[in-house]
């Protein structure tokens, strides 16, 4: 019996080491943002997937913070990110600014959704 994935904000990179997990996580992020008409693009390359995705999310979040914060809050609600989650991640990543923390938290939450979905579908 496989154990439930022990994913935390600080070990995301450990789980983003397989192409199928990377692709499913990117698809989940694209779906979550797409529900609100915000396009996330994917180059098809899995090299440096976390960094590329993080940078793109930082750009989108920054734009939304300045142009449509209500839409950003709706996306964060859809992804299931609370202020507590953001604060916890900020403590774990002191070098990240607030936008970078939110981008990381989005990747983390959607990766967690993918891993849990895989875990429970294999049972």
Order of alpha helices (4+ residues) and beta strands (2+ residues): alpha-alpha-alpha-alpha-alpha-alpha
